[in-house]
């Protein structure tokens, strides 16, 4: 029986997944992955590299989406309308916060790097919202499948409330519009 490959909706999502996954041999995260398109029960993307700390070979293979989403001009997009299969809502929220912190308080309004970090924070928070069913007011506990995401949810379940996430999304959008 063949297990379906996980879906990487975009290269940006796949690269973020790789950045957040530690080396199984030593726990380090630094690895320069090279990507290629391969045939594996259909078209797939293969990312391979060597851990920069211990030299262990690292490799991931993802299913490609039926429709390739090109990177949008002036925005960041990790995927289409469906929730991620690679990263859970806790991982997305954590990454959003990291990017917002990198953007800074807004003092450096002309910095392209700060704008990109804020646009990435916004896109990551939008990914969290995709996990909320239409009839629900929060991300359900069952949506958390990664240890890191489950830990964040356990520590701060209120952060996954729809109204709170919408407020964060609005805040990031307004900050981005001012830069």
Z-matrix of the N, CA and C atoms (Angstrom, degrees):
N
C 1 1.449
C 2 1.530 1 109.22
N 3 1.322 2 117.13 1 128.39
C 4 1.455 3 122.37 2 -178.79
C 5 1.525 4 109.78 3 -92.13
N 6 1.326 5 116.02 4 132.79
C 7 1.457 6 120.99 5 175.95
C 8 1.521 7 108.07 6 -87.45
N 9 1.316 8 116.24 7 132.76
C 10 1.460 9 120.51 8 179.51
C 11 1.528 10 109.94 9 -64.46
N 12 1.300 11 114.39 10 140.08
C 13 1.463 12 119.53 11 176.52
C 14 1.522 13 109.20 12 -69.00
N 15 1.324 14 117.73 13 147.20
C 16 1.462 15 119.59 14 175.17
C 17 1.530 16 109.97 15 -67.27
N 18 1.309 17 115.74 16 146.33
C 19 1.462 18 121.69 17 -178.65
C 20 1.522 19 110.90 18 -86.55
N 21 1.327 20 116.14 19 126.41
C 22 1.463 21 122.13 20 169.70
C 23 1.519 22 105.56 21 -104.86
N 24 1.326 23 117.14 22 109.60
C 25 1.463 24 121.13 23 -174.30
C 26 1.520 25 112.63 24 -68.35
N 27 1.332 26 116.36 25 -31.06
C 28 1.469 27 121.39 26 178.18
C 29 1.525 28 108.48 27 -146.32
N 30 1.307 29 115.53 28 164.18
C 31 1.469 30 120.65 29 174.02
C 32 1.529 31 109.98 30 -62.09
N 33 1.324 32 117.19 31 -37.45
C 34 1.467 33 120.42 32 179.55
C 35 1.526 34 111.26 33 -60.88
N 36 1.326 35 117.15 34 -40.74
C 37 1.458 36 120.21 35 178.56
C 38 1.530 37 110.55 36 -66.98
N 39 1.327 38 116.97 37 -44.14
C 40 1.459 39 120.63 38 179.05
C 41 1.526 40 110.48 39 -60.60
N 42 1.323 41 117.49 40 -44.82
C 43 1.472 42 121.10 41 -178.96
C 44 1.532 43 111.59 42 -64.06
N 45 1.329 44 116.98 43 -38.03
C 46 1.460 45 119.79 44 177.54
C 47 1.529 46 109.93 45 -66.14
N 48 1.315 47 117.04 46 -43.97
C 49 1.462 48 121.06 47 176.84
C 50 1.535 49 110.16 48 -54.36
N 51 1.332 50 116.18 49 -47.43
C 52 1.463 51 120.91 50 -179.30
C 53 1.523 52 111.46 51 -62.07
N 54 1.319 53 116.71 52 -41.61
C 55 1.467 54 121.96 53 -178.71
C 56 1.532 55 111.26 54 -63.59
N 57 1.336 56 116.54 55 -32.83
C 58 1.458 57 120.31 56 -176.35
C 59 1.525 58 113.91 57 -87.90
N 60 1.327 59 117.74 58 -11.36
C 61 1.464 60 120.88 59 -177.74
C 62 1.520 61 110.80 60 -94.96
N 63 1.333 62 117.22 61 124.89
C 64 1.466 63 120.07 62 178.98
C 65 1.528 64 111.55 63 -78.99
N 66 1.297 65 115.06 64 160.14
C 67 1.460 66 122.61 65 174.11
C 68 1.529 67 108.33 66 -64.39
N 69 1.327 68 116.59 67 132.21
C 70 1.463 69 120.64 68 179.58
C 71 1.527 70 111.68 69 -66.25
N 72 1.336 71 117.25 70 -26.47
C 73 1.465 72 120.81 71 -176.55
C 74 1.531 73 113.20 72 -80.59
N 75 1.356 74 116.39 73 -40.38
C 76 1.466 75 117.69 74 -173.38
C 77 1.529 76 114.73 75 -129.66
N 78 1.328 77 117.55 76 -10.98
C 79 1.461 78 120.18 77 178.57
C 80 1.519 79 114.87 78 88.71
N 81 1.324 80 117.96 79 -5.44
C 82 1.468 81 120.68 80 178.84
C 83 1.528 82 109.62 81 -72.18
N 84 1.310 83 116.56 82 156.33
C 85 1.467 84 120.64 83 -179.01
C 86 1.532 85 112.98 84 -107.02
N 87 1.310 86 117.54 85 -16.56
C 88 1.468 87 120.12 86 -174.89
C 89 1.525 88 110.97 87 -76.52
N 90 1.326 89 114.26 88 120.19
C 91 1.458 90 121.51 89 179.11
C 92 1.524 91 107.35 90 -159.76
N 93 1.298 92 116.75 91 129.45
C 94 1.462 93 120.01 92 175.95
C 95 1.530 94 108.03 93 -92.64
N 96 1.324 95 114.89 94 108.14
C 97 1.458 96 120.71 95 -178.08
C 98 1.522 97 110.41 96 -91.03
N 99 1.325 98 115.55 97 139.90
C 100 1.461 99 122.40 98 171.16
C 101 1.512 100 106.68 99 -105.96
N 102 1.319 101 115.75 100 140.15
C 103 1.462 102 119.03 101 -177.29
C 104 1.524 103 110.89 102 -112.40
N 105 1.320 104 114.03 103 152.41
C 106 1.463 105 121.33 104 175.29
C 107 1.520 106 108.14 105 -152.28
N 108 1.311 107 115.03 106 157.49
C 109 1.458 108 120.17 107 175.89
C 110 1.516 109 107.10 108 -97.55
N 111 1.323 110 115.82 109 131.08
C 112 1.456 111 121.79 110 -177.70
C 113 1.525 112 109.57 111 -130.90
N 114 1.321 113 116.90 112 169.52
C 115 1.456 114 122.42 113 173.22
C 116 1.520 115 107.93 114 -100.72
N 117 1.308 116 117.09 115 120.19
C 118 1.466 117 122.53 116 178.56
C 119 1.525 118 106.80 117 -150.05
N 120 1.302 119 117.23 118 87.92
C 121 1.473 120 121.49 119 -172.17
C 122 1.525 121 109.87 120 55.90
N 123 1.311 122 116.23 121 42.10
C 124 1.465 123 123.27 122 -175.81
C 125 1.513 124 109.04 123 114.27
N 126 1.322 125 117.32 124 176.07
C 127 1.464 126 119.63 125 -179.16
C 128 1.530 127 111.49 126 -65.55
N 129 1.317 128 114.81 127 137.12
C 130 1.461 129 120.65 128 -178.89
C 131 1.520 130 109.27 129 -142.78
N 132 1.300 131 115.55 130 162.09
C 133 1.465 132 120.44 131 174.63
C 134 1.518 133 107.95 132 -111.48
N 135 1.324 134 114.64 133 134.42
C 136 1.459 135 122.31 134 -178.94
C 137 1.519 136 108.02 135 -114.90
N 138 1.320 137 115.60 136 129.93
C 139 1.462 138 122.10 137 177.38
C 140 1.526 139 106.48 138 -118.93
N 141 1.318 140 117.00 139 123.11
C 142 1.459 141 120.96 140 -178.77
C 143 1.524 142 109.45 141 -136.25
N 144 1.329 143 114.93 142 148.04
C 145 1.456 144 120.66 143 178.05
C 146 1.511 145 110.30 144 -171.59
N 147 1.324 146 115.01 145 178.70
C 148 1.457 147 121.60 146 177.03
C 149 1.516 148 108.94 147 -113.62
N 150 1.313 149 115.74 148 135.75
C 151 1.454 150 121.12 149 177.05
C 152 1.530 151 107.95 150 -57.96
N 153 1.321 152 116.57 151 131.18
C 154 1.461 153 120.74 152 -179.50
C 155 1.523 154 112.19 153 -71.41
N 156 1.328 155 118.20 154 -17.82
C 157 1.465 156 120.61 155 -179.61
C 158 1.524 157 112.94 156 -90.44
N 159 1.341 158 116.69 157 -48.40
C 160 1.468 159 118.59 158 -173.48
C 161 1.531 160 113.62 159 -116.32
N 162 1.327 161 117.72 160 -7.36
C 163 1.457 162 121.14 161 178.16
C 164 1.519 163 114.91 162 81.88
N 165 1.329 164 118.09 163 3.23
C 166 1.471 165 120.83 164 179.75
C 167 1.529 166 110.49 165 -63.65
N 168 1.314 167 115.69 166 142.20
C 169 1.467 168 121.37 167 176.49
C 170 1.528 169 108.32 168 -73.17
N 171 1.305 170 115.38 169 132.14
C 172 1.470 171 121.48 170 177.19
C 173 1.516 172 107.96 171 -123.44
N 174 1.330 173 116.26 172 135.94
C 175 1.462 174 119.99 173 -178.55
C 176 1.522 175 110.16 174 -149.99
N 177 1.325 176 115.03 175 136.85
C 178 1.461 177 122.50 176 176.64
C 179 1.520 178 107.59 177 -134.79
N 180 1.322 179 116.23 178 142.66
C 181 1.458 180 121.94 179 177.18
C 182 1.527 181 107.43 180 -126.81
N 183 1.327 182 115.88 181 130.30
C 184 1.456 183 122.25 182 -178.31
C 185 1.525 184 110.33 183 -123.80
N 186 1.303 185 114.87 184 145.55
C 187 1.455 186 121.11 185 172.82
C 188 1.530 187 107.83 186 -71.97
N 189 1.327 188 115.74 187 140.30
C 190 1.463 189 120.60 188 176.38
C 191 1.527 190 109.18 189 -87.14
N 192 1.323 191 117.89 190 147.68
C 193 1.466 192 119.81 191 177.57
C 194 1.523 193 110.66 192 -69.93
N 195 1.318 194 115.78 193 158.54
C 196 1.463 195 119.94 194 177.34
C 197 1.518 196 110.93 195 -61.90
N 198 1.317 197 116.25 196 -39.94
C 199 1.463 198 121.25 197 177.67
C 200 1.524 199 108.47 198 -114.53
N 201 1.319 200 116.08 199 119.97
C 202 1.461 201 121.38 200 179.48
C 203 1.526 202 108.54 201 -75.91
N 204 1.333 203 116.03 202 129.12
C 205 1.461 204 121.46 203 178.26
C 206 1.519 205 108.98 204 -96.94
N 207 1.319 206 117.60 205 111.62
C 208 1.466 207 118.54 206 177.82
C 209 1.528 208 110.38 207 -71.06
N 210 1.327 209 117.00 208 153.54
C 211 1.468 210 118.85 209 177.53
C 212 1.530 211 109.82 210 -63.28
N 213 1.328 212 117.84 211 131.20
C 214 1.463 213 120.18 212 179.55
C 215 1.525 214 111.22 213 -75.49
N 216 1.300 215 116.41 214 148.50
C 217 1.469 216 121.16 215 177.94
C 218 1.526 217 109.61 216 -71.12
N 219 1.312 218 116.19 217 128.60
C 220 1.457 219 121.05 218 174.26
C 221 1.518 220 115.39 219 74.79
N 222 1.312 221 118.44 220 9.07
C 223 1.468 222 122.00 221 -180.00
C 224 1.519 223 109.29 222 -139.46
N 225 1.295 224 115.39 223 173.25
C 226 1.453 225 122.10 224 174.10
C 227 1.521 226 106.90 225 -119.55
N 228 1.326 227 115.83 226 134.80
C 229 1.470 228 119.88 227 178.08
C 230 1.523 229 108.03 228 -138.40
N 231 1.319 230 114.85 229 129.52
C 232 1.457 231 120.57 230 178.24
C 233 1.517 232 112.42 231 -99.70
N 234 1.331 233 117.84 232 -20.43
C 235 1.455 234 119.79 233 -178.64
C 236 1.504 235 111.89 234 -176.82
N 237 1.316 236 114.12 235 179.60
C 238 1.458 237 121.47 236 179.39
C 239 1.524 238 111.39 237 -80.49
N 240 1.319 239 115.77 238 -148.93
C 241 1.463 240 121.61 239 -174.49
C 242 1.523 241 113.72 240 -75.40
N 243 1.316 242 118.02 241 -22.41
C 244 1.465 243 120.91 242 -177.22
C 245 1.527 244 110.94 243 -82.67
N 246 1.329 245 115.43 244 152.45
C 247 1.463 246 121.34 245 178.04
C 248 1.528 247 110.34 246 -68.55
N 249 1.283 248 115.07 247 153.13
C 250 1.464 249 122.80 248 179.90
C 251 1.522 250 111.91 249 -64.44
N 252 1.323 251 115.30 250 145.66
C 253 1.456 252 122.07 251 171.51
C 254 1.531 253 110.78 252 -101.67
N 255 1.328 254 116.55 253 -11.50
C 256 1.468 255 120.78 254 -177.94
C 257 1.526 256 112.89 255 -92.87
N 258 1.312 257 116.60 256 -41.25
C 259 1.457 258 122.23 257 -175.69
C 260 1.519 259 109.44 258 -121.30
N 261 1.314 260 116.54 259 139.57
C 262 1.457 261 118.66 260 -179.62
C 263 1.531 262 109.77 261 -91.25
N 264 1.340 263 117.68 262 171.77
C 265 1.469 264 119.92 263 -175.22
C 266 1.526 265 113.90 264 -60.76
N 267 1.318 266 117.96 265 -31.57
C 268 1.469 267 119.86 266 177.91
C 269 1.514 268 112.09 267 -66.82
N 270 1.323 269 116.00 268 -40.13
C 271 1.461 270 120.11 269 177.85
C 272 1.523 271 110.59 270 -65.31
N 273 1.330 272 116.30 271 -40.72
C 274 1.470 273 119.87 272 179.07
C 275 1.530 274 110.59 273 -63.83
N 276 1.337 275 117.04 274 -44.64
C 277 1.464 276 119.50 275 -179.11
C 278 1.526 277 110.87 276 -64.24
N 279 1.316 278 116.20 277 -42.05
C 280 1.470 279 120.23 278 177.98
C 281 1.538 280 110.53 279 -59.66
N 282 1.318 281 116.75 280 -45.84
C 283 1.458 282 120.05 281 -179.72
C 284 1.532 283 111.01 282 -66.00
N 285 1.314 284 116.83 283 -37.21
C 286 1.462 285 120.25 284 176.98
C 287 1.525 286 110.90 285 -59.03
N 288 1.302 287 116.24 286 -43.06
C 289 1.472 288 120.38 287 179.87
C 290 1.529 289 111.63 288 -66.20
N 291 1.320 290 116.48 289 -40.10
C 292 1.469 291 120.04 290 177.29
C 293 1.528 292 109.66 291 -59.16
N 294 1.322 293 116.29 292 -46.52
C 295 1.465 294 120.37 293 -178.55
C 296 1.526 295 111.98 294 -66.14
N 297 1.324 296 116.87 295 -40.44
C 298 1.469 297 120.20 296 177.69
C 299 1.521 298 110.48 297 -62.01
N 300 1.324 299 117.16 298 -40.19
C 301 1.463 300 120.69 299 177.18
C 302 1.531 301 110.90 300 -63.78
N 303 1.340 302 116.92 301 -38.45
C 304 1.461 303 120.93 302 178.19
C 305 1.518 304 111.62 303 -65.70
N 306 1.328 305 116.22 304 -31.44
C 307 1.474 306 120.31 305 -179.74
C 308 1.518 307 110.98 306 -68.60
N 309 1.308 308 116.60 307 -28.38
C 310 1.458 309 120.28 308 179.44
C 311 1.512 310 112.03 309 81.89
N 312 1.325 311 115.77 310 -178.97
C 313 1.460 312 121.22 311 -174.01
C 314 1.527 313 115.08 312 -77.44
N 315 1.293 314 118.64 313 -3.82
C 316 1.462 315 119.78 314 179.55
C 317 1.509 316 113.79 315 108.12
N 318 1.319 317 117.20 316 2.53
C 319 1.464 318 120.53 317 -179.42
C 320 1.526 319 111.50 318 -67.69
N 321 1.304 320 115.97 319 -33.22
C 322 1.460 321 121.42 320 -177.07
C 323 1.529 322 109.12 321 -99.23
N 324 1.312 323 116.59 322 64.02
C 325 1.460 324 122.45 323 -171.72
C 326 1.526 325 113.70 324 -62.98
N 327 1.318 326 118.52 325 -19.77
C 328 1.462 327 120.75 326 -176.77
C 329 1.531 328 113.00 327 -94.53
N 330 1.291 329 118.22 328 -5.17
C 331 1.444 330 121.35 329 -175.36
C 332 1.526 331 112.03 330 -73.19
N 333 1.325 332 115.48 331 121.26
C 334 1.469 333 120.41 332 177.83
C 335 1.521 334 109.97 333 -64.75
N 336 1.317 335 117.36 334 -36.08
C 337 1.464 336 120.70 335 179.60
C 338 1.531 337 110.63 336 -65.41
N 339 1.328 338 117.07 337 -40.60
C 340 1.464 339 120.79 338 178.95
C 341 1.524 340 110.38 339 -66.47
N 342 1.321 341 117.38 340 -41.10
C 343 1.480 342 120.47 341 176.94
C 344 1.519 343 110.52 342 -62.24
N 345 1.325 344 117.06 343 -43.85
C 346 1.463 345 119.96 344 -179.57
C 347 1.533 346 110.75 345 -64.88
N 348 1.331 347 117.06 346 -40.95
C 349 1.466 348 120.39 347 178.77
C 350 1.529 349 110.64 348 -62.13
N 351 1.316 350 116.96 349 -40.83
C 352 1.459 351 120.76 350 178.81
C 353 1.532 352 111.50 351 -69.54
N 354 1.329 353 117.02 352 -40.09
C 355 1.468 354 120.39 353 176.37
C 356 1.531 355 110.60 354 -63.14
N 357 1.326 356 116.76 355 -35.38
C 358 1.458 357 121.25 356 177.80
C 359 1.525 358 110.24 357 -70.05
N 360 1.331 359 117.60 358 -40.72
C 361 1.469 360 121.26 359 176.41
C 362 1.523 361 110.44 360 -59.75
N 363 1.323 362 116.41 361 -43.28
C 364 1.458 363 121.42 362 178.05
C 365 1.528 364 111.15 363 -62.20
N 366 1.316 365 117.26 364 -47.19
C 367 1.468 366 121.21 365 -179.73
C 368 1.526 367 110.94 366 -62.33
N 369 1.324 368 117.59 367 -38.19
C 370 1.466 369 120.69 368 -179.89
C 371 1.522 370 111.24 369 -68.67
N 372 1.330 371 118.16 370 -38.94
C 373 1.470 372 120.43 371 177.21
C 374 1.534 373 109.61 372 -66.41
N 375 1.317 374 116.90 373 -36.24
C 376 1.469 375 119.89 374 176.55
C 377 1.529 376 110.87 375 -62.93
N 378 1.329 377 116.78 376 -30.96
C 379 1.464 378 120.32 377 176.54
C 380 1.535 379 110.91 378 -67.24
N 381 1.316 380 117.63 379 -36.22
C 382 1.465 381 121.00 380 178.33
C 383 1.530 382 109.67 381 -62.15
N 384 1.323 383 116.33 382 -44.88
C 385 1.471 384 121.52 383 -177.58
C 386 1.532 385 111.42 384 -59.68
N 387 1.318 386 118.08 385 -30.91
C 388 1.465 387 121.58 386 -179.56
C 389 1.525 388 112.87 387 -62.93
N 390 1.320 389 118.05 388 -17.46
C 391 1.456 390 121.99 389 179.52
C 392 1.533 391 112.67 390 -84.13
N 393 1.327 392 117.82 391 -8.60
C 394 1.462 393 120.69 392 -178.60
C 395 1.525 394 109.15 393 -87.91
N 396 1.338 395 117.44 394 118.93
C 397 1.472 396 119.01 395 175.75
C 398 1.530 397 110.13 396 -61.49
N 399 1.320 398 116.33 397 150.89
C 400 1.470 399 120.89 398 -177.59
C 401 1.524 400 113.03 399 -52.60
N 402 1.308 401 117.43 400 -36.77
C 403 1.467 402 121.20 401 -175.73
C 404 1.530 403 113.17 402 -89.28
N 405 1.317 404 117.87 403 2.59
C 406 1.467 405 120.91 404 -175.61
C 407 1.522 406 111.89 405 -105.80
N 408 1.324 407 114.96 406 160.59
C 409 1.468 408 120.29 407 179.04
C 410 1.519 409 112.68 408 -104.31
N 411 1.342 410 116.14 409 -0.55
C 412 1.469 411 120.05 410 -178.73
C 413 1.522 412 109.31 411 -158.27
N 414 1.314 413 115.05 412 165.23
C 415 1.457 414 120.91 413 174.16
C 416 1.531 415 107.00 414 -66.74
N 417 1.324 416 118.17 415 127.96
C 418 1.472 417 119.34 416 178.89
C 419 1.532 418 111.52 417 -72.48
N 420 1.318 419 116.46 418 149.37
C 421 1.468 420 121.88 419 -179.45
C 422 1.526 421 111.71 420 -56.92
N 423 1.317 422 117.56 421 -32.02
C 424 1.464 423 121.46 422 -178.60
C 425 1.525 424 112.67 423 -66.70
N 426 1.333 425 118.76 424 -15.79
C 427 1.469 426 122.13 425 -178.86
C 428 1.526 427 112.39 426 -74.94
N 429 1.330 428 117.42 427 -14.80
C 430 1.459 429 121.59 428 -176.53
C 431 1.528 430 109.17 429 -91.03
N 432 1.331 431 116.47 430 113.84
C 433 1.463 432 120.42 431 -176.31
C 434 1.518 433 113.37 432 -119.53
N 435 1.306 434 118.95 433 -9.55
C 436 1.465 435 122.57 434 178.59
C 437 1.530 436 109.13 435 -101.21
N 438 1.313 437 116.83 436 144.32
C 439 1.464 438 120.71 437 -179.74
C 440 1.528 439 111.40 438 -55.64
N 441 1.326 440 116.85 439 -45.02
C 442 1.469 441 120.70 440 -179.30
C 443 1.525 442 111.19 441 -62.65
N 444 1.322 443 116.68 442 -42.55
C 445 1.464 444 120.49 443 179.27
C 446 1.511 445 112.42 444 -66.81
N 447 1.319 446 116.83 445 -40.16
C 448 1.464 447 121.21 446 177.90
C 449 1.521 448 110.87 447 -63.18
N 450 1.321 449 116.95 448 -37.99
C 451 1.468 450 120.73 449 179.03
C 452 1.523 451 110.98 450 -65.05
N 453 1.316 452 116.85 451 -40.84
C 454 1.467 453 120.03 452 178.85
C 455 1.516 454 110.21 453 -66.42
N 456 1.329 455 116.98 454 -42.81
C 457 1.459 456 120.76 455 178.51
C 458 1.528 457 111.14 456 -62.27
N 459 1.327 458 117.10 457 -42.54
C 460 1.464 459 120.86 458 179.49
C 461 1.526 460 111.45 459 -63.28
N 462 1.325 461 116.93 460 -37.20
C 463 1.462 462 121.57 461 -177.67
C 464 1.526 463 112.80 462 -77.22
N 465 1.322 464 116.64 463 -32.36
C 466 1.468 465 119.35 464 -175.48
C 467 1.531 466 111.85 465 -148.17
N 468 1.324 467 117.70 466 68.72
C 469 1.464 468 120.52 467 -177.93
C 470 1.532 469 113.87 468 -61.02
N 471 1.319 470 117.95 469 -28.65
C 472 1.463 471 121.54 470 179.69
C 473 1.522 472 113.31 471 -64.43
N 474 1.319 473 117.40 472 -21.33
C 475 1.470 474 120.98 473 179.04
C 476 1.518 475 112.21 474 -67.89
N 477 1.326 476 117.39 475 -13.15
C 478 1.462 477 121.32 476 -176.79
C 479 1.524 478 112.47 477 -105.03
N 480 1.333 479 116.08 478 14.88
C 481 1.456 480 123.00 479 175.20
C 482 1.532 481 109.01 480 -74.09
N 483 1.318 482 117.60 481 137.51
C 484 1.470 483 121.41 482 -177.44
C 485 1.526 484 111.80 483 -55.47
N 486 1.338 485 118.07 484 -47.86
C 487 1.466 486 120.27 485 -177.86
C 488 1.530 487 111.39 486 -62.15
N 489 1.303 488 116.69 487 -40.25
C 490 1.466 489 119.68 488 179.39
C 491 1.533 490 110.83 489 -66.39
N 492 1.333 491 116.69 490 -43.68
C 493 1.468 492 120.35 491 178.80
C 494 1.532 493 110.90 492 -63.86
N 495 1.323 494 116.51 493 -38.68
C 496 1.473 495 119.61 494 177.38
C 497 1.523 496 110.75 495 -64.44
N 498 1.329 497 117.18 496 -37.42
C 499 1.469 498 120.50 497 177.81
C 500 1.526 499 110.58 498 -65.44
N 501 1.321 500 117.22 499 -41.69
C 502 1.466 501 120.85 500 177.92
C 503 1.522 502 109.69 501 -64.51
N 504 1.320 503 116.54 502 -44.00
C 505 1.474 504 120.38 503 179.26
C 506 1.529 505 110.28 504 -60.86
N 507 1.313 506 117.77 505 -44.21
C 508 1.469 507 121.55 506 178.52
C 509 1.526 508 110.59 507 -62.57
N 510 1.322 509 116.63 508 -42.27
C 511 1.469 510 120.78 509 179.37
C 512 1.527 511 110.75 510 -60.95
N 513 1.324 512 117.31 511 -47.43
C 514 1.461 513 120.58 512 178.94
C 515 1.529 514 111.14 513 -62.78
N 516 1.319 515 116.57 514 -41.76
C 517 1.479 516 120.42 515 179.57
C 518 1.519 517 111.28 516 -61.75
N 519 1.331 518 116.01 517 -43.33
C 520 1.468 519 120.45 518 179.44
C 521 1.521 520 111.13 519 -66.21
N 522 1.329 521 117.01 520 -41.42
C 523 1.468 522 120.06 521 177.70
C 524 1.525 523 110.37 522 -62.18
N 525 1.308 524 115.83 523 -42.49
C 526 1.472 525 120.79 524 -179.26
C 527 1.525 526 110.74 525 -64.49
N 528 1.317 527 116.87 526 -39.25
C 529 1.468 528 120.93 527 179.84
C 530 1.533 529 111.28 528 -65.47
N 531 1.335 530 117.62 529 -29.78
C 532 1.464 531 121.56 530 -179.79
C 533 1.516 532 112.88 531 -80.67
N 534 1.319 533 118.74 532 -12.36
C 535 1.479 534 120.87 533 -175.32
C 536 1.497 535 111.59 534 -93.21
